[in-house]
Amino acid sequence: MKLGERPPFGPNVPSRVITLIGGDRELFLAGRRAENQGMGIGAFAYYRRVVENQKGRIIDEIIKVAKRIKASEKMIQILESARDETQFAAAIESIKSTIPQVLLINGHNPLTLLHKALSKGLHAQSDKECLQLATSIRAILTELAERLGQALKEQAELDDAVKNLLKAGSEKSSKTENKSE
């Protein structure tokens, strides 16, 4: 007799998403299982809780990208203020037009998209509608995690490339100077 399965069977969740959601990993995975089983209200509720709990962490990652791409100090201050805001809706409203271009999804701020879906309220929706919203929330959260990781990786690679070329150029010029002496 088989009583359970460890780890539970289901689609793979990208590691970048798990890293982004931090301590709410189990809530996210419970939402994923509910989504896979067609339980829309449950999936929606789990994802909503994860996004609201991890607002500060998500905005911190956006701040890292903003700093890495050398965004304006004003943008960083707005993001930091939103991170410290206790009310989710107010935080998202304050940064709806302030997000690095590289993180936009189809030209839209992913946090605004998430907030729009989450603010619908699960009590006014059918289970089928909640399932559609939950799937969209997961997809946007996953894409945001991927874009955050990619933006940080690409900028780090670019920084290393510039540093290496500058180093190679300075070594070449110092060798040329040594030969001429």
N, C-alpha and C positions, 0 to 999 in steps of 0.2 A: 504494500500500500504506500503510495506516494502522498505525503502530506504537504509538501511545499517545495520550493525551488530557490536555491541561493546561488548566485544572485537571481532575483526574479527575471523571468523571461520578458523580453521586450526590445524595442529598437534601441540602438546605441544612442546615448546622449553625448554630444561632443564635450571633450574635457574643458574647453574654453567656457562653456556654459556653466559647468560645475564650479570652475574657478570663480566666475563672475558672481554666482549666487551664494558662494561661501557656505555659511552655517545653515542655510535653508535647503541644503542638498536633498535631504529626505523628504521635505515638503514638495520640492520640485518633482522628485521621482514618483511620489504618490500622485501628484497631478498628472504626470505622464502615464502612469498605469490607469488612472481613471479615464483619461482621454482615450487610451487604447481599448478600453472596455466599453466605450460609448457613453460614459457617465459624464455628461456635459456640465451639469451644475457642480459636481465634485471637482472636476478638472479646473473649471473656472475659479472656484473658491481657493483651491490650492495655489494656482498661478498668481491670483490676485494677492494672496498673502505673501508670497515670495517677493513679488515686485515691490510691494509696499514696504516690507521689512528690509529689503536690500537697496532701497532708494539711495541712501548715502554711499553705499559701496559702488553702485553703478555710476553715480555722479563722480565719485573719486577716480574711477577708471577714465571717465571722459576728461576730467581735469588732467590726468597724466598725458592723455593724447594731446590736449590743448597745449600743455607745456612743451611736449616733445616737438610739436610742429611750430613752436614759437608763436602761439596765438597772442593777441593783444592782452595787456594786463587787465583791461576792463572786462574782457570775456572771462578771464580766469576768476576775477572777483565776483562776477555774476554767478558763475558756476559754484564757487565756494559758498556764496550766500544761499543758493538753492540747496546745497548739500546740508547746510545747517538749519534750514527751515524744517519745522516739525510737521507741518501740514503738507501732505503729499500733493494735493491739488495746487496749493500756492507755490510750492517748489517748482512744479512742472510748468505752471503758468509763467513764472519768472524767467525761465530759460527756453521758452518755446521757439524763439528766433536766435538763440545763442548756443550754437553747437558747432563743432568743427565740421566743415564741409565733407570731409572724408567719412564721417559717420552717418551721414544722411542716407536714408533708405528710400529709393525712388524719389529723391528730392524732399523727403519729409523727415522731420525730427522723430527718431524712434521713441523717445520718451513721450512725446505728444501722442503718437499713435497708441502706445501702451495705455496712457491715461484715458484716452478716448474710449478704448475698449473696456477698461476696468471701471469707468464711471457709469457705464450702462446699468449696472446693478443686476445681480443674478435673480432677484425676486420678480422682476418684470419680464423675464425672458423664459422661453420654453427650454427644456433640456437640450433640444436640437440646436436652438440658437446659442445657448451657452457653450455647447460643444464646438460650434463654428468659431465663436469668439476665443475659446480656450486654445484651439488649434492656431489661430492667428496670433494670439499672445505669445505662445511658445515659439512660433516661427520668427516673430519680430525679435524676441529676446535672444534667440539663437543667432540670428543674423547680426544683431548688435554685438554680441560677444565675439563673433568671428571678425567683425570690422574693427573692434577695439584691439584685438590681438594682432590683426594684420597691420593696422596703422602703427602700433608700437614696434612691431617687427621690422616693417619697411623703413621706418625712420631710423631705427638702430643700425640697420644694414647700410643705409645712406650715410649716417654719421661715421661709421667705420670706414666706408669707402673713401670719404673725403679725407679723413685722418690718415689713411694709408697712402693716398696720393700726395698729400702734403708732406708726409714723412719721406716718401720716395723722392719727391722733388728736392727737399732740403738735403738729403743724403747725396744726391747727384751733384748739387751745386757745391757742397762742401768737398767732395772728391775732386771736382774741377778746380776749386780754389787751392787744394793741397798740391795738385799736379803743377799748377802755375807758379807755385812758390819755389 
